[in-house]
Amino acid sequence: MAKLNKNAFSPISSSSIQNPVVFVVDMINGFIEEGALHDERIRGIVPAIQKLLHTLDCPSIFVCDQHDPDAREFQSYPSHCVITTQESEIIDALKPYVKECFFKNSTNTFLCPDFPSFLSKIDQYKDIVITGCCTDLCILQFALSLNAWLNEHNKKEHRVLLPIDCVETYDIPSVHEADFWNKVAIENMAANGIVCVSQIME
């Protein structure tokens, strides 16, 4: 199975980041610690996300799946991250970094009820950094939707940045090969205006 050529993406320095905000998407128990959709592979990006949040020391928004018990999404995926359950909570390792939370009932952060409040103040920021899981689902949909909105409104001063060391997806052999889907999603985003970098360095 083909893997992403990470050498094709360069790192950038934090000094080149302007007025940033960091989104941390779905780093919750239901995708890392427990439940039908969890995969411990995703835990591997936690240190990189911690380092990034420490390095940039900027506003951050954690986005959490928080589904109704009878969510329509469960027609496509097993029941997961139901509201008020442990699965819908941010993993312990990242709780100290939480400043603000958005909650969503779909795979796309752009559609969550809280997101218009961010768009109303988007001119406070220039670089919008997206981290978390899953690369080919929630990350891909959010990044492309946000970038399309920026295009629609000619927000030329903004960038959507994706540090590759801070995103990951799940792996199910012969069903959902993580290396393949990471490659497809990241190359898709890079081809569509997302600034994909290997990492954001101090």
N, C-alpha and C positions, 0 to 999 in steps of 0.2 A: 504494500500500500504506500503510495507516494506521501511524503511528508513535506511540510512547509520548509522552504529554504530560508531559515532565519537570517542567514548572512546577507540576504538580499535587502534586509531592512537595517538601517543604521540607528544607533542610539542618538538621543539629543540631550542637551544639558538643561537642567532646570532653570538656568539663567536665561534661556531662550523662551521660556514659558511666560506668557503675559496674562495677568488678571485671570487666573485659572479657577475652575470649579471642577471637582472630581465626583463622578457618579460611581458608586459601588453597587453593582446589580446582583441581587439574589445570592449573596454570600450568607446563606441561611442554613439552618440545620437540615431542612428537607432536601437540600442538594449536596450536602457534604457529610452529615453525621448519621442520618436515619431516614427511613421512609422509602417508598417505591422508586423514587427517582434519584436517590443520593448516590454519589460516587466519590470515594475518598481521593481519587485522582485530583479533584478540584481543590482539595486542601493544599496542594503543592504551590498554588499561587498566593497563598495567604502572606508569607513573608515579603513578597514583592509588593503587595498592596500596602502592607504596614509601612514598608520603607518609603513608598511613594507618598503616602499621606503625611508621614513625618517630614520628608524632604520638601514637599510643596507647602505644607502648613497653611492650607487655604480652605475656603468653604467646601464642604463635602455633603453629598446627599446619598444616603443609603436607600436602595430600592428593594422592597420585599414583596415576593409573592404572598398574597393573603386571600385565599379563595373562599367563596361561599361553598357550603357542603355539597350543593347541587350544581356547581359551576359547569357551564357549557363546555369549557375546556376539557373536562373529564370525559367527553365523548372521544377525544383524541389521545389523551394521556391518562395514566392511572391517577387516582385521587392523591393529591399531595398538597402540602402547605395550607391546610384549611385554617381559616381564621380562628384565633385563640389557642391553637395547638403549638407544641414545642417546635414543630417543623417550620413554622412561619417566623421563628425568631432568628435574629442575627447570631452567627456563631460567637462563642465567648471570646475568641482571640481578637475579634474586631470590634466588640462592644465599646472598648475605651475610646474608639475613634469616631463614634457616632455623634453627629451634630444635628442632623435633620433626617427624617425618614419620609419616603413616599411609599404608598401601598398600591399594588396592582392586582387585577383579576384576570390578566391576559399575559401573553408573552412579550408585549410591547410597552415599555415604559412611556413612550410618547403618548399613549392613549389613556394613561392612568388619570384619575380625577385630580390629583395634585399637580399634574404637570403644567397646566396653564399658569399657575402661580409662578413657576420658574420662567416661562416664556415672557411673562409680563415684566420681568426684571433682567432679561438676558443681556441687555446692554451694559450691565455691571461687569460682565465677563468678556474675555476674548477667546481663551482656550478652554474648551470643554473636553475633559478627559474622561473616557469611559473604561471601566474595569469590571471584572466579575465573570459571571457565567450565565448562560452557556454561549460560547463564541458564535455558534451557527444558528442560534435561536434568539434569545433575548438581546444579546449584544448586537448581532447583525441587524435585527429589526429596528432597534432603538437608534443605532448609529445612522442607518440609511434614512430613517424617517426624519430624524433631527437635521441631517445634512440637507435633505430635500426641502425642509421648511426654511432653512437658512438660504438656500438657493432661491426659493420662491420670493423671499423678502429681501433679496440682494444684500444679505448681511456679510459683506465682503471682509469685514474686519475679524470675523470669527473663524476658528478652526475646530474641527472635531478630531481629537487625538485618541489613538488606540495604542497603548503600550502593550506589546505582544506578551511580555512576561507577566502581565496582570490579567490575562484572560485564559479561560480553559473551557473544555466541554467534557461530556461524559463518554464513557467507552463501553460498548457492548459488542464483543467479538462477533463478526459476521452479520451484525445488525446495524450498529452505529459505531464505525471505526473513528475514534477521536482524532487521530492524526490526520486522516483524510478530511474530515469535516472542519477541523481547524484551518487546514490549508485552503479549502474551498471558500470558507467564510472570510478569512483575512485577505485573500487575493481579490475576492469580490469587493470588499470594502475599499481596499487600496485602489481598485480600478474605478471606484465611484466617488472619489473625492475625500475619503477619510484619510487622515494623516497617520499611517501605521508606522510605528517605530519599534525597534527591538526593546528599548527601555528608556525611561527618563532618568538620567543620571544626576547625582548631586552636583 
